[in-house]
């Protein structure tokens, strides 16, 4: 039946389940799929394949527009990449991805992100192993940098008793962040992630400690405070452009408050990077002193930003402690 008008009112075409098999007996249609649905799905599939071959799908927005599976697409790129340079770039990108849920609750969104990132981590490690097998001993001469880097990553993973435990732990420490108003919800979120980790332990030998994610999953209000660097700069210097000290609409930053805030932020980042590395390296240990040092650095930065935030809302600010530079709260 090739006439579209006749097919429109044909009961068999619109309501009957399609049952089409190839020469080997493999079913080509989906369960409960009608002939109309099968024809439309096949038509769309051919159109998408044509666009991919023609190079029309170039950006992430194109993947969203055509409703493609982003996770599977990324995994296919990793599994089929032909050059080590692409694999190394993807590995660095995956490790630096940050997933933030500003209202994490019990962690459903973060839990889903954990499972997605786990597949990408696993695909990267598998492809590294495949490259090293393909290169053999010649890899040290043909690709010295990549061979050394991939070997170091795989050796680091092999040192851990459970590969999946290491992957999940690395994702929790490096990639996942969450905030919620309720302390109870935050604790439930942490517990849910910890249970996922514990489920990867097959034997009691060489059990690794659970990660400390108190700085990743926190109780707080994401609607209060500064979200970006530009927000902080606007609060400190008014409407001055990023490379200027002031203009006719803004305020002059005579004591370089932004520079001091940046220095504190860099100090926090350095402590946090060390805190993460200590947890993902085998044998690494986070001491109470390390955690207290990070907590103190965060508090100093938080207090400094809160003073500017308070002045924006007309809240009286007590004088800054001795040793800190003048802030808006000290101006009369």
Beta strands, then each sheet from edge to edge (+ up, - down):
strand 1: 99-101
strand 2: 176-180
strand 3: 217-219
sheet 1: 1+ 2+ 3+
end
